[in-house]
């Protein structure tokens, strides 16, 4: 019973103390099993069984010990106290990322062992059977060897967190071979998000941007898209933990989830893996959408080689590891039609145009060869432009463990992401690329001494993102007759380069039943940005006018403030920003009873606002603090500001939690917690203020007047009033972006309660309920809306266009209930979870239609309808409904199965041994949608954005009519356009879309290599995504104006087409979820 108690007590953990460093902690006491007295000076040795690192420490005079800063993985612990007591060994215990474990060793005196006749005994594994035997010698050791209960995978702590095991990362068929895809398998996570933020996952009903990513304990956030900066391959990650509710104060205040990943490091022996994966369309089934349109399979070729290697360099003191990966994907985009000059015409340009600028451009920059009928000057052709994606990842790590209590670590990570032919042009010389790069150097110094530990971490990072025009000296050229001309693509020039520095310091002390931890961190970022949106363009009446050099109009961006002063100047596109953040935390994990733990924590955070430190300030519409918004708008002033947005910078948060085991032995656990959280302000919230300075300047050109159009179009600034004009209207370019005068910190209150029960050593079940309440969430409304005054359209502020006004007017509520079953054995693991949830808010994405950059996406994403705005001006209640990412039902099951080795020799050994199977299956209900019904603005007394349809049927509006390419799910007779000036009677997101089902399978075979090291082997594997080739339905077309084929690109009202699409991550060009037919991925791995 002593060992059994140790097995249970080993996993009765104190309150959550997830070290941001990703390191774990084991603390406990050494006592006399008979008298209960403390044993001082006992020796505790432990070894990481995966990388082979060993260490040793001694308990203090009170019998207390602390083994801090442990890397995640399986460990062996042994405790001994000289010859008077028998030694006790725990053969295997899983230490998770950031885990805190308590192991209380009860050593029995040797004399007591002789009295019981057990000089040597063994406790076997899962059966807990005690077997005694006697030998000729007296071995003064009793070894307890056991496997943890299944319930112990989820630690006894006061947060909801899930350790993603190395076996799950390595063996499951992860979409895109992205380890972060495992987030989708967790309870309370929805995956069919329709917002273009982060990775598109919503946790506990929070927005997908409510996320924080750590890599080796330091920041791994991409502050532009609110996703991870670097996405590592499964082979490069040792383990990571996902915390979804009430994580500890040291992790900051992000309201959604925390993903804390640890890269692989070197061990006492050299080990490594070289791998290559490949996809090819010849192995795949056709995509559902293409299949139902009668189209062939789209070309697709992917190749992903890489390796990881690690081992000792200098004995047991210096260890090194390195990882390299390259990814190459070649596919096609949606088909497009172009009209270009034919080859025969280009070879024989008319003499009248010889030497003209147009002829010279066509001679220097020829389009793709297209042949036309005799006498035709131009020809149409259709092409599916190539879609190329290339990515490279390199990481290196050094671990130095000198004599003494200090340990040092250094990690360098480099990444490069390229999209050649990002902006396709029928003129190859004008096709432009997209490039993203990142680098991060991280360091760690830790010291463990006595009952405490000190940890210092830091990182220095750089990142860059660039896309724009090829040959920017040549303006964009357009012809009214549809002929494509040799000029730059009319896209903005975007060049962003950032740098960051972070420092983290934590101190931990174990004292009796308390584990205290205090610390803080600081983060400083700098950003240089060039965003040139309107470089200049010329418009020609037809192709002949282009050859003659006679444009009819040209345009370019002009400064808004200068234009208001009747001056025409080019906007300055360059900016520099600085952003500083920091925080202090303190927390106590207290164990008043053996089966009860409590957590108390507090956080004081400084979330500094961005500051423009460059020579050119931002154009801003500055609002006052008037209580009446119409007065606030009337008094708003247009000027320059050094702060794109301002708001509450200093904020405090508290965390409390408990964990209780009501049954002696720890087979049942009850845990719960409360915390308040704040979301950080990512760059995508304010970066578009750079565009406030732009207005579209247009200049008409006298008929027949030849112009040197190779000169910059910005020469219009020197035109005389007689030669041209400038038109400045609200619809010329875009809305202004403005912020409330003092934005309050968006606050989220989060609660959870969970009950876990171990049914057997292999099976456990868990039920958890979570609730979140969000207030003062950031929202966007369109103000200064146009209205119809009986004769024309007017604006409340005639000198301003519409304004996207951002302030803290959002609210949200979420309730979820999840049931999880786990099974774990030596050759199999399984987890199944069902989640019921409901998420409600009044706006799901404050950036919709603003910072989407949807043109950067790969694949064919679903279109985003409408802009972020409340339907009625400043009416925060009318739009309250299900969140865009609300998903009522989620069932997920995944498993890994290793077949036993039936044969030890002969042909059967090679045919039947070494097989492994794994799968991921999910059945999910659909995401909600609104039926929209806009009416012509001339009929409305006020502008209502994203107006909804009028519902004519109390019931019976749903149908289920089978069609060749999908199903008719809505009856058009039950819907009508709203009445003029009224909001439609159907609610926001009042209709539920069709659900989805998917099954991914993996099968692999391992071949041990003869004549070499026993650890050398080759693995051959095949992953089948959408293995059943099942076609799910999209949400139906929900626009009432889409009544005929061709009215809308996505279909006819009420019709849902096969081939589910999702908006996905918008920038920088992460691929959205676009359902494909069955895809086969082949993988070969060499391990040693």
N, C-alpha and C positions, 0 to 999 in steps of 0.2 A: 504493500500500500504506500510505502514511502516514495517509491519511484513514480507510482501513479499520481500521487499528490504533486510531485515535482513536475510531472508532465503537464498537469493542469495549471499549476501555479506559474509555470514558465510562460504561459500565454495570458495570464491575467495581467493585463498591461495597465499602466497608469494612463492618465488622460493624455490626449494626443499631444505629442511633442515632435512634430514633423520637422526635423532640422532642415532649414532651407538648404543646407549643405548637401542634402540627400543622404547624409550619414545617419546610422542608427546607433542606439544605445542599449546596453544591457546592464541592469543594476540589480543588486540583491544583497542578501545576507547569508552568512555561513553559521549554522547553529548545530548544537549537539542534539541528535534525533531523540535521545532518551530524556535528557534533562531540560532541553530547550534553551540552554545557555549559549551565548555567543562564543564563537571560536575566532580569536584574533590571529592575524598573520597567516591565514590559510592561503595557499597558492592556487590561482585560477589560470589555466592555460586554455587557449582557444585557437582554432584554425579555420580559415575559410576553405571549405572543401573544393571549391571550384577553381580558385587561383592559387591555392596552396600557401597562402601567407599565414604565419603563426605569430602569436604574441603571448606574453605572460605578465601577470600582475599579482599583487598581494592585497588581501583584505586588510583593513586597518585594525586597530586594537579593539574596536567595537564589532568586528566581524562583517563590516560593510565593504562592498566593492562596487566599482563602476568600470565598465568596459565601454568607453565612448567612441564615437567616430568610426563605426564599423561600416565597411562597404556592404551593400546588399549581397545576399547569396546564402548558400547552406553552410552551417557552422557545426563544429564539434567543440563541446565544452567539457573540461575536466577540472574537478576540484579535489584537492588533497591537503591534509594537515598533518604531515609527519607520520610516524609509525603508530601513533595512538589511535588513529581513525582510519576506516576504510575509505578509499578514494571513490568518488562517484563521477561517472562520465555520462553525459548526454550525447548520444552519437550524432544526431542530426536535428538541427532546428533551423527553420527558414527565417532569416532576417530580411525584412522587406525594406524598401526605400523609405528612409525617414522613420523607421519603426522604433518604438521604445518598449523594451521587454523587461520583465522582472523575473529573475530566477533565484529562488531561495534554496540553497543547498542544505540539506539535513544529513550530516555525516554521523554514521553509527560507530560507536567505540568498538575496537577490535574484540574486547572481552565479550561484548554482547553478541557478536557474531559467533564466537566459539560456543556460547551458551545455547544458541539456536541451532547449532550444527550446520551453519552456512558459511564455511570459510571461503567459499567461492560460489557464486550463483549468477545466473544470466536471466535477464528479463527479455523475453523475445518480443518481436515487433508488434504487429497489430493485435495479436491475441491476448496480450498482457498476461501470459501464463508464466508462472514462476517455476523454473526447473532447477533443482539442486543436484550437484554431483560432487564427489570427493576425489581428490587426486593424491598421489604420494607426497606431494609437497603442499605447503600452505601458501596459497597465493592470496595475499592480503588485499584483494581488490574485488569489488562488486561492480559490474558494469551494467548500467541501464541503457538499453538500446531500444528506441521506440520511434515510431513515426507520429507526427502531430495529428490530432483530431482534425477532421475536415473543417470544423467550425473555427479552428485557429488560423485559417487563412485570412479571415477578417479579424483584425486585432480588436481586443477589448479597449476601445478608445471612444472619445466623445465627438467623433466626426464620421461622416460617410466617406470612406476612401477605399480604393481598390488597387491592390498591387498587381500589376501586369507581369506575369512570370516570364522568365526567359523562354520556357517551352511554348507558351502561347505566342510570343513574338516570333519565334523561329518556325513553328509548325503550322499555324493557321494560315489559310489562304487570304491574305490581306489585300484588299483592292488597291492597286497601284503600288503594292509592296511598301505601303506607308504605315509605320507603326502607330501613328496617331489615329488610324482608322479604328483601332480597338476602342476608342472612345464611344463609338456607336453601339458597342455591345453592353454598355453599362446600364443599370436601371436609371430611370428618370432622365434619360437622354433621348431627344428626338432628332431624327436625321433628315427629314424632308423639309428642311427650312427653305423658305422662298426668299430670304433676304441675302444680299450679296456681301456678307461680312464674315471675317474670320474663316473658319473651316466649314461654316454652315451648320454647326451643331448648336442646339439649345439644351441647356442643362437646368433643370428645375424651373423651367419657364422663363429663364433669363435670356436676354438677347444674345445672339451668337458672338457679339463683340465683347461680352462679359467673360473674358478669359485671360489666363496668364500662363505663359510657358516658361519653364526653367530647363536649362541644360547644364548638368553638373553643378546645380545650385546657383547659377547666375542667369541673368535675363536672357531669354531667347525669343523675345517678342518682336514682331514686325509691326512697328508703330503706325504704319500706313494702312495695313489691312486688318490689324488686330489678330493676326494669326502667328504661327511660328516662323522665325527667321530662317532656320535651317530644318529641313525634313530629312532625317537620317534613315538609312536602310535598316531592316530588322537585324542584320548581322552586326551592326555597329553599336547596338544598344544592349546593355546588360539587363536593365529592368527599368520600369518607371511606374510611378504611382499617380493615380487620378483621384483627386479629392473633389467631391461634388457638394459637400455641405459642411459648414461649421469648422473649416480647417483653422489651425491655430494662428495667433495674432502675428507671428513673425513673417507670415507669408503675405502680409498686406491686406488689401481690401477688395479685390476683384470679386464681384457678386456671383459669378457663374461657376467656373471650375478652375482647378489648378492641375497642370500636367507637369510632373517633375521627373525628368528623364536622366538616366545615368549611362554614360558611354562605357564601353568595355576597356579594361585596363590590363596591363601585363601581370603575370604571375610568376611563381617559382620555376615553372617549366615553360619552354617555348611552345606556343600553341597558335593555331590560326585557321583561317578558312578562306579559300578562294572560290568564287562563285560566278555564275553567269546565268541570266534569265533571258528569255526571248519570246516574242509573240509574232505571229504572222497570220495575215488574213486567210491563208489557205486552210488553217486549222479552225477557223471561227465560223459560226453561223451568222447569217445576215441580221442586221439590226432590225427591230420590229418596224420602225417607221419606214425604212427603205423596203422592207419585205412587202408591206401592204401597199406601197406605191409601185411595185413591180421593178424596183431598182436592184442592181447587183450589189454585192458586198463592197463596202468602201475599203480602199487600200489601207493597210495598217502594218507597220513593221516597227517593233521595239526591241532594243538590245540593251542589257544592263549588266555589265561585268563589274566586279569589284573584289576586294580582298580585305581581310583584317588579320593582323599578326601581332603577337605580344609575348613578352618573356623577360627574363632577368638579364641585366647588363653587368651588374657588379654584385655578385653573390645574392644575398637577401636584403640588399640595401637599395639598389637602384633598378627600377623596372621601366620598361618602355612598351608602347603599343602604337600601332599606326593603322589607319583605315583609308581606303581609296575606293571611290565608286564613280562610274560614268554611266549616264543614261542618254539614250538616243531614240527618239520616237519620230516616225515619218508617217503622216497620214494626209488627209485632204480636208479642206473646208467645204462649206456649202457651195454649190455651183453658182457661177455668176456669168453674165453676158456682157461682152464689150464690143464696141465698134471701133475699128482702127483702120488707118490707111493700108491698102492692100500692097503686097509685095511688088506687083507689076507697076503700080502707080508710083511707088517710091523709087523704083529703078528708072522711071521716065517722068520726072517732075516737069510740069509745063514750064516752058522757057520764061513765061511772064512772071513766074515766082522764083526764078533762079536768083540766088543771092539774098533772098528775103530772110528775115529772122526765123520765120516759120520753117522755111525750107532748110535752113542751116541746122535748126534744132532736130528736124526729122532725119537729116543726114548724120548728125552726131549721135542721136539717141533713137535708134530704131525700135519699133514695137516687135512683139513676137511675130514670126512669119505667118501671115494669113493670106490665102489666095482667094481671089474673087472672080466672078464671071467677067467675060470680055467687056472692056469699056467701063467697068465699075471702079470707082476710086477708093471706096471703102468696103469693108466686109465685116460681118458679124461673126463672132465665135463665142463658144461657151466653154468654160473651163472650171474645174474644181481646183482652186489654188492650193498649192502644197502647204501643209502645216507641219513645220519642223520644230521640235523641242529638243534642246540639249542641256544637260545638267552635269556638273562635276562637283564632287565632294571630297575633301581631304581633311583628315583629322590626325593629330599626333598627341600623345600623352606621355609624360614622364612622372614617375612616383619615386620619391627619395625618402627612405626610412633610415636615418642615421641612428647611431646608438643614443639612447635617451628617449625622451618623451615627445620629441617633435617629429612631425611628418610634413613633407612638402609635396605639392603636386602642381604640374603645369600642363595645360591643354591648349592646343592651337587648332582652330577649325576654319577652313576656307571653303567657300561655295561659289559657284558660278552657274548662272541660268541664262541661256540664250534662246531666242526665237528668231532664227534667220527667216527672212521673207515674212516678217510680222505684218507689215502693210504691203499687200501685193499691188503691183501695178503692171498693166500690159506692156509697159516699157521697162524692161528688166533693170536698167540703170537707176530707176526711181523706186525700186522696191527697197524698203527700209527694215531695220532689225530692231529688236528689243533686247536689252542686256540688263541683267541684275547680278550684282556681286556682293559678297559679304565676307568679313573676316572677324574672328574673335579670338583673343588671347586671354585665357583665364588662369588664375593661380590660386593656390590654397596653402595655408600654413595652419597646422593644428597642433595643439599640445594637450595631452591628457596626463593629469597628475593627481594622484589621490582620488578624492571624491568629486573632482571638477574637471572641466575641459575648457579650452579657449580655441576659438576658430576665427580665422581671418580669411576672407575670400575677396577676390577682385577680378575685374575684367576690363579689357579695352577692346572696343569694337569699331568697325567701319562698315558702312553699307553704301551701295550705290544703285541707282535705277535710272535707265535712260531709254527713251525712244523718241522718234521724231521723223524728220524729213531727210531724204537723200537729196543731195545737191541743193541745200537751202538757199543758195544764191539765185536759183531759178524759181520764180513765183509759181503758184498754182494757176493752171490754165484750164478754162472750161469753154465748151462750145454748146450753144443752145440746141444744135441739131443732134446732140448725143454722141458725137465722135470724141473718143478719148484722145487727149493731147499730151505731148511730152512735157510734163511739169511735175512739181513736187506734190505728193499727197497733201490734202488739206487737213492735216492733223496737227495738234499742238506739238511744239518742241518741249519735251520734258526731260530734265536732267537734275536729279536729286542726289546729293552726296551727304552722308551723315557720319557722325562719330559719337561715341559714347564712352563713358568711364563710370564704373560702379565699384563701390567698396562696401563690404559687409563684415561686421564684427559681432560675434556672439560669445557669451560666457555662460557656462552651465555649472550648477553645483547641486550635488545630491546631499541632502541632510535629513537623516531619519526617513520619515515618510513623505518628504517633500523633494521634488525636483524643480529647482528654480532655474529659470533661463531669462536672460536679459540681453538686449542687443539693439543694433540699429543698422541702417544702411543709407547710402546716398547714391544718387544717380544723376549724372550731368550729361546732357546731350546737346550737340550742335548740328545744325542742318544748313546746308547751302542748296538753294533751289533756283532753277531757271525754268519758268513756265511761260512760254511765248505762244499765245493762243491765236492771234490773228496776224500772221506775218505778211500777208498780202496776196491778192488774187486778181486775175484779169478775166473778163467775160467777153466772149466773141459771139457774134450773131450766128455764124456758121463756120464750117471748115475753111471755106474760101477766104473769109475775113481774117482767119488766123494766118493763112499763108500770106495774105497781103499786109499783115501787121496792123490791122485796124480793129482794136477792141472797142466795144461800146460802153464799157464800164470797168472801173477797177475799185478795189476796196482794201482797207487795212484797218488795223486797230488804232484807236486814238485814245488819249488819256481822258478819262471822264472829268476830272477836276479842271483840266485845261480847256476842254470843250465847253464846260460851263462858263468859263471866262472868255469864250469866243476865240480861243487859240487852239491850233491843231498841232499836237506833239505826239510822238510815238511813246507808248507806255514803256516803262522800265521793267523788264521781266525778271531781274535778279533780286533774290532775297537772301537774308541770313537770319537764322533764328537760334535762340538759346532756350533750353528747358531744363529746370532743375527740380528734382524730387528727393524726398528722404523720409525717414520715419524712425521712431523708437518704439520698442515693445518690451513688455514684461509679462511673464506667465509663470504659473505655479501648477504643477501636477501633484496632487495630494492624495494619499491613500490612507484614509482614516481607519478603514477596515481591510482585511485581507481580500475581500471580494467586492470592494467598493472603491472607485477612484473618482476624483473630482478634478475639474480643470477650471482655472480662472485666468483670464488674459486680458490685456488692454493694449491698445495701439494708438499712438499719436502720430499722425501722418501729415507731411507737408507735400501737397500736390500742386506744385508751382505751375503757373500759367505760362504759355509760350510768350517769349519776348523777342520782338524784332530788333536785332542789333546792327542791321545793315544801314547803309546810307539812304536807302529808299524805304520809306514807311509805307504801310498799307492804307489803301483807301477804305474808309469805314463810315457806316451810317451810325452815328452815336445817339443812343436813346437816353432820355432822362428817366426819372423815377416817378413820374406822375401815376396816380392810381388809375386814372381812366386811360385806356390804351389809345383811344382816338386822339387824346391830347398828347400822349407820348409820341405817337406817330407824327402829329402836326408839328411838334417842337423838335423832332430829330434833326440833327445837323450832319451834313456830309463834310468829312474832313480827313485828316491823316491821323493814324494811331500807331503806336509802337506795340500794342497788345491786340492780337487778333481776337481774343476772347478774354474775359475776366470773370472771376467768380471766387467762391470760397476755396481758399488754399489750405488752411489748417483745419483738420477734422480729427475727431476721436472716435474710436470704436471699441466695443467690449465683446468678449466671448466667454461663455460659461458652458459647461457640459458635465455629464456624469456617465459612468458605466458601472453596472452592478450585475453580479452573478448571484442570483437568488438560490441556486442549488450548489451545495458543496461539491467540489470537483470541477466546476466551471463549464458544464455541458450546456448551460443556458446563460445567455447574456442579454441584458436590457441596457440600452444606451440612448442618450438623447442630448440635445444641445440647442443653444440659441446664440446667434451672433448677428451683429449689424455690419453691413458691408457698403462700400462705395465703389463705383466704377471709375477707372482712370479715363482721362480725356485723351483719346488717341489723335494722331495728327489729321486723320481724315475728317474730323469734326470742324476744323478751322482752316485747313490748308487752302481751300478755294477762295479765301479772302483775297488772295493774290489777283483773282480775276475781277474783283470789284473795280479795278482801275480801267477796264477795257470798255470801250464802246466801238461800234462798227462804223467806221467812216467810209462813205461811198461817194465816188465822183463819177459823174457822167461825162462822156467824151463826145465832142461834136462829131456828127456823122461824116464819115470819110476821112477823118483825121488819123494819119499814121502815127504810131507811138512806139518808142523804143521800150518794148515791154520786158526786156531783159534787165532794165534798171529796176531797182527796188520799188515795189509798189508804194512804199512809204513816201515817195516823192510827191504824192498828192498833198502832203502838208504844205508844199510851197506853191500850190495852185492859187491863182487869183480867183476871186468870187465869180468872174465871168466864165472861167474855164471849167468850173465844177461846183459841186455843192456837197455838204455833209448833212446826212439825215440821221437824227438821233431819236429813235423811238424805243419804247420799253421792250419791244420784241426783236430789236436789232441783234442782240447777242444772247444775253442771259439775265436772270434776276440778280439783284444785289443779295449778298449774304450779310446778315447782321445778327447780333447777339443781344440778349437781355443785359441790362446794365450791371447786374450782380447775380450771376447764376449760382444758385445754391447747390451744394454737393448732392448728387443723386444718392438716396439712401435706400438700402434694401435690408429688410428684417427677414432672417432665415431661421426656420425651426425644423427639427427632425426628431423622430423617435423610431428606434429599431429594436426588434427582438430576434435573437438568433438562437437556434436550438440544434445541438449535435444529436442526430438520431443514431449514429454509430460512428466508429472511427473513420469511416469513409464518407458517410452522408451527413449533410447538414442543410438546414433550411433557414431562411431569414425573411422577415416581413419588415418593411420600412415605410414610413409615411413622412413626407416633407411638405412644407408650406413656405412660400415666400411672399412678401408684400413689398412692393416697390413704390416709392413716392419721390416726387420731384425729379423724375427721369427726364433726360434730355429729349426734347421734341422739336419738330420744325413745323411752322405754320406759314402760309403765304399771306402776307399782309399788303396793304395798299392795292387791294384787289380791284380790278376794273368793274364798273357797273354801267348799266344802260339807263341813260337819263331821259329816254323817250325819243331822242333824235340821233345820239351818237354814244360811243363808248368813252367813258371818262374815268379818271383816277382820283382818289381822295387827295393825294399829293401829285399835282400835275407835273411837277419837276422831277419825279422819280418813277422808275419802272416798278414792277412787282418786287417784293422783298421776301426772301426766305429768312424768316425770323426764328432764331433758335433760342429756346429757353427751357427751364425746368418745369414743364406743365404735364408730364407724363405720369401715369399710374399703372400698376400691374399687380395681378394676383395669380398665384399658382397653388394648386393642391395636387399631390400625387401619392399613389399607393402602389408599392412594388412587392412582389413575392419572388424569391430567388431560391433555387435548389442547387447544391453543389455536390459533386462526387469526385473523389480523388483517391487513386490507388497507384501502385507502382507503375502500371502499364496503361493507365487510362485516366482521363480527367474530363469532366463535363460540367457545364453550368447552363442552367435555363432560368430565364427571368421573364416575368410579365409585369408591365407597368400600366396602370390606369392613371391618367392625368388630365388636367384641364388648366389651360393658361389663358388669362384674360388681360387685355390692356386697351388703351385708347390710341396707341400708335406703336408699331413694332419696329420700324426702321426710320430714324430721323434723317437718314442720308439717301433715301430712295429718290432716284432721279437726279441726284446732285453729284456725289462722288462715286459713281458706279464704274466708270471706265469699262463698260461692258464690251467695247470693241477689242479689249485685250484678251478676252477669254478664248480658250481653245474649245473645240467641240461646237455644238449647237445648243447654246443655253436657252432656257425658256425666257420669253420677253418679260420685262417688268412694265406693268401698266400704271400710269399715273405718277405723280410726284408726292413726296412727303408733305402732307398738309391736312389739317382738319377740314372736314367737309364744309362746315360753316365757320366763318371767321371767329377764332378764339372760343369755339364751342367745344370744350374738352369732354363733354359727356355724350354727345350724339354719336361718336364713333366708338364708344366702348363696346367691345365684343371679343370674340375669340382671337387670340394672337395669330399672326401669320404662320407661326411655327407650332401652333397647337396640334397635338396628335393624341387622341384619346386612348388608343390601345397600341401597345408594343409588346410583341413576344419575340424573344431572341434566344436561340440555343446554339452553343458551340461546344465542340468536343475534340479531343485528340486521343486516338487509340493506337497502341503498339501491339502488334500480334506477338504472341510468345514464340520462342525459338523451339520448334518441334523436333528439329534434328540437330545433332552435334557433328555429324559427318555424312559423307556421301552426297549424292545429287540432290537429295531433299534439302540439305542445308543451303544450297545455292538457289533453290527454287522457291522455298517457302519461308525462310528466315529473313528477318530484317524489314518487314513491311510495316508501314505506318499510314493511318488514315486520319483525316481531320475534316471538319466541316463547320460552316457558319450558315445558319438559316434564320430568317427573319420574316415575320408577318406583321405588317403595320397598317393601321387605319390611315385614311387619307388626310391631307391638309385642307384647311378651310379656304373658302374663296367668297368673294362678293360678286353679285350680278350688277354690272354697271350699266348706267343708262344716261349718258350725257345728252343734253339738248342744245340746239344752237344758241349762242350767247345773245343774239338779238331778241330772243323770247324771254330772257331771264331778267328779273329786276335786281338780282344780285348774283355774283359768281359763286357757284358751289362746286368745289373741287371733288373729284372722285365720287360723283353723285351716283346713287344706287337706284336700281329699278323699282318700279311700283309693282308689288305683288298682288295679283288679281285673284289667286286661288288660295283659300285657307288650307287646302290639302290637295294632293294629286298633282303637284307641280313636277314631281319626279317621274321620269319614265325610264325604260330600260330596253330600248329598241336596238337590235343588232344591225350594224352597218358594216360595209366591206372593210373599212379602216378603223373601226372603233364602235362606239355605242352612243345613241342619243340618250342623254341622262336628264335633260330638262325639257319640259313642254313649253314651247314659245308662246302658246296661247295664254299662259298663266302670268306673263310678264308684260309690262308696258313702260314706256318712258315716264319719268316723273313729270308732274305738272310744273309749269314755269314758276321759278322762284321757290320751289319746295324741294325738300329732301325726300328721296324715295322711301317707301315704307319698308322695304327689305333691309335688314340690318347688315352692318359690316361683318364680313366673314360668317354669314348666317348659314352657309351651305357647306356640307362636307363632301370633299372629293373622294374618288374611289381609292381603296386601299391598295397595298402592294405586297408581293411575296417574292422571296428570292432565296436561292440555295447555291452556295459556293462549296466546292469539294476539292480536296487535295489527297493525292496518293503518292507515296514515296517508297523507295527501296534503298536500303543501305548495304553497301558491299565493303566488308573489311578487306584491306589489302594484305596479301601474304608477304612474308619475308621482310617486313619493316616493323616500325614501332606499332605497338598494339593500338594506339589511338588513331592510326591513319585509316581513313575510309573515304569512300566516294558515295555520295547520295545523288540519286536521280529522282526527280519529282515532276509531277504534272498538276497544275492547279486549273480547275474549271470554274470560271465565274459565270453566274447564271447557268448552272449546269443543266437545268431542265429546259433551257431556252424558252422561258416563260415571258410573255409580253404583258406588262402592266399598262393600265390606262392612265393617261394624263388627267388633270382636272379638265372639265369641259370648257370650251370657249364661253366666256362669261360676259362678253360685250353685246348688248342688244343691237348695236349698229352693224354687227357681223351677221347679216341675214342671208347674204348670197355668197356663193363661192367667189373668192377674190377680194371681198370687202376687207377681210383681215387675213394676215399671213398665217395665223394659227388655226383657221378653220371657220366653221359655221356655228352660230350660237347654239349652245346646248349639247354640242357633239364633243365627246371625249375620244381622242385618238390614241392608238397604241404607241408605246415607246415613251415611257415617263421621262420628263425632263425637269431639271431643277436649275435655279439661277446659279447657285454655287458661289464660290469665292470670286470676286470680281477682279482683283488686282493684287499682284502682278501676274495675271494670266494663269492662275491655277485652274485645272480642268474641273468643270462642274459635273454633277452627277447626271449623265445622259445615258439612259438605259441602253444597253447593247444586247445583241444576241449572245449566245454562248461564246466565250472567249477562252482559249487554251493558252496557258503560259507554261513553258518548259524551263526547268531549273536544274543545273548541275552544280554540285558543291564538292570540293575536296577539303577534307578536314584533317588536321593533324594536331 
